Amino acid sequence: MKADAVPGPWTEAWLRLRRHRAAMVSLVILGLVALASLLLPLFSPYHYAVPDWDAIFGEPRWQDGHVFGTDNLGRDMLVRVMWGCRISLLVGILASLVSVLIGVIWGTTAGYVGGRVDSVMMRFVDILYSVPFIPLVIVLSVLFGRNFLLVFIAIGAVSWLDIARIVRSQTLSLKQREFIEAAQALGVRTPAMIFRHLVPNLLGIVVVYATLTIPTVILFEALLSFLGLGVRAPLASLGSLVAEGVTNLQSHPYMLISPAIFLALVICCFNYLGDGLRDALDPRDRGA
Amino acid sequence: MAAYLLRRLLIAVPTLLVIATLAFVLLRATPGGPFDGDKPMMPEIRRSIEARYHLDEPLWQQYLRYLGDLAQGDLGPSFQYRNTSVNELIAQGMPVDIIIGGSALLLALLGGGALGMLAALKRNSWLDHLGMSIAVLGISVPVFVIAPLLILVFAIRLQWLPPGDWVAGSWRHALLPVLALACPYLAYIARLMRASTIEVLASPWMLAARARGLSTHSILLRHALRPALLPVVAFLGPAFAGVITGSIVIETVFGLPGIGRHFITGALNRDYTVVMGVTVLYGALIIAFNLLADLCQAWLDPRVRLK
């Protein structure tokens, strides 16, 4: 970038984000956790699912190579916690993508088309807001058994409501702008209008709320796993590891500590990152 | 105002219908039934039981029967607890949930509000930074981690409080569940309250109040509190829905005899009526609470139009 060039909106946002210390630290920590969760299980001598009957309930110790200790089947907790991070991050990011996709399409359509379509679509969102979804998803996972795909779909389907509302209100204000009028005058059709002209202008706010959706989704998945409804047994998510820790709380509290710390750390970082992104990207706060 | 209330109540009816229908369809779309136990059952007995609960009728007829009973406030008989109706189960569990959930919400509102306001007044002091760091932690640590940690510290190690179970009227048994349930909402409300108080303190009418020589005390309580509470009140609706979910977890961890436990065991045992009844009840409570929050918002700020 040349010194006299005006920075583009994304460069400017990145510069603003870089000044947000907590957000940058969070970004680095999240990157490290993601990297560790990918690499550590590859290079560890231990496997997340293979029991070791000689190492049951080993306290955390450097000398044995079990830094986080071992669980009730002698499996290395470090590898299991890293697998838990993998699963939780994967669920969080993928399910958030699903909900963002639904929310953006729903919100822009309602906002851009307007009129009766808008009021029907938003009334539908209002109704869904009153549905006690989390209890329903709990029931569903009980009934369908532990189906990982179902957990994805259910979480993604629940968390799009907020994004739909925010995107709609932003679309309403974008609709008044000249470039939309110009596009209309050129005869751009509605789908092209939404995807080529509206969505790119909404990306900032969408990125912010997608980032803030990830921690709620991770917590939701952890809750399901905690109730024994998430991932299947030898595999672990942070929620199921916390549940195992709670079961052995009285005798082996270290089994709760390590997954709980990582769960809190990941959620914390996403929240800070979301805060930072909001400061950097949310048009409502700009210029203040 | 009256017209607004009436309209909101009228909207609540189709919403509840959607919830009931959703619960019915989802439950019936899944394999397995309430009487597929481990023990094989004689076909005649099975048929007579199914006939007693109208499970032999076509689905649409069961659906209409369910809606008809629901309209009269009858949630039907439970399948797992013979001779007990869902209404009775809910009536048994409700007091526990009202005490735990109500106290938790109140604690979150009062504690979070006070902490947030304090942090805003001492903005950028060590108190503010410490408080808000703890608040982010509070949001990030889920209820099902806080609850066992509280048990570990206060019940197992220090032995100050009982680790679970429920004795009606005993505050010692209620304290830990209430604390665990209130934590995330207390933290969230503290953050909301801090942000809104800072915004209000920077507004021109606060300057005007100061210029009139009012005391700090009177400025805060009579002029700043009301507008600063608005976002907190708006959050009460979602917070209430969250407390319902949290109460399910809390009841599981502490072994409390509330509605949530019936809900989980009901789901495990394919107890259709219990699951549907509790789902509809939750939906109705969420609707009612959202309405209450909207009314409060209009009362706090007359510029908020009830439409």
Contacts between the chains, C-beta under 8 A, distances in Angstrom:
chain1	res1	chain2	res2	distance
A	126	B	11	7.8
A	126	B	15	7.9
A	127	B	14	7.2
A	127	B	15	4.8
A	127	B	18	5.4
A	129	B	290	7.5
A	130	B	12	7.9
A	130	B	15	5.0
A	130	B	19	7.1
A	130	B	283	5.6
A	130	B	286	5.1
A	130	B	287	4.8
A	130	B	290	6.9
A	131	B	18	7.1
A	131	B	19	5.3
A	131	B	22	6.6
A	131	B	283	6.1
A	132	B	19	7.5
A	132	B	241	6.8
A	132	B	244	6.5
A	132	B	245	7.9
A	132	B	279	5.9
A	132	B	282	3.7
A	132	B	283	5.5
A	132	B	286	6.2
A	134	B	241	8.0
A	134	B	245	4.5
A	135	B	244	7.3
A	135	B	245	6.8
A	135	B	248	6.8
A	135	B	263	6.4
A	135	B	278	7.2
A	135	B	279	6.0
A	135	B	282	5.9
A	136	B	22	7.1
A	136	B	23	6.8
A	136	B	26	6.8
A	136	B	279	6.2
A	138	B	248	7.3
A	138	B	263	7.9
A	138	B	264	7.2
A	138	B	267	6.7
A	139	B	23	7.9
A	139	B	26	7.2
A	139	B	27	7.2
A	139	B	263	7.9
A	139	B	267	4.5
A	139	B	275	5.5
A	139	B	279	7.5
A	140	B	26	6.2
A	140	B	30	7.8
A	142	B	264	7.8
A	142	B	267	4.2
A	142	B	268	5.9
A	143	B	26	7.8
A	143	B	27	7.1
A	143	B	30	3.8
A	143	B	31	8.0
A	143	B	32	7.3
A	143	B	267	7.0
A	143	B	270	7.6
A	144	B	30	6.2
A	215	B	140	7.3
A	219	B	142	5.3
A	222	B	142	6.2
A	222	B	144	7.6
A	223	B	142	6.7
A	223	B	144	6.5
A	223	B	245	7.5
A	223	B	249	6.9
A	226	B	144	4.8
A	226	B	249	7.3
A	227	B	249	7.5
A	227	B	252	7.0
A	227	B	264	7.4
A	239	B	144	7.8
A	242	B	144	6.6
A	242	B	145	5.8
A	243	B	144	7.7
A	245	B	148	7.6
A	246	B	144	7.5
A	246	B	148	4.4
A	246	B	253	7.3
A	249	B	148	5.4
A	249	B	151	7.1
A	249	B	152	5.6
A	249	B	156	7.6
A	250	B	152	7.8
A	250	B	156	6.0
A	253	B	152	6.0
A	256	B	145	7.6
A	256	B	148	6.4
A	256	B	149	7.5
A	256	B	152	7.7
A	260	B	141	7.3
A	260	B	145	4.8
A	260	B	149	7.6
A	263	B	141	7.7
A	263	B	142	7.2
A	263	B	145	6.8
A	264	B	137	6.8
A	264	B	140	4.8
A	264	B	141	4.8
A	264	B	145	7.2
A	265	B	140	8.0
A	267	B	139	7.6
A	267	B	140	3.9
A	267	B	141	7.7
A	267	B	142	7.8
A	268	B	136	5.9
A	268	B	137	6.7
A	268	B	140	4.1
A	271	B	136	6.1
A	271	B	139	6.3
A	271	B	140	6.2
A	272	B	136	7.0
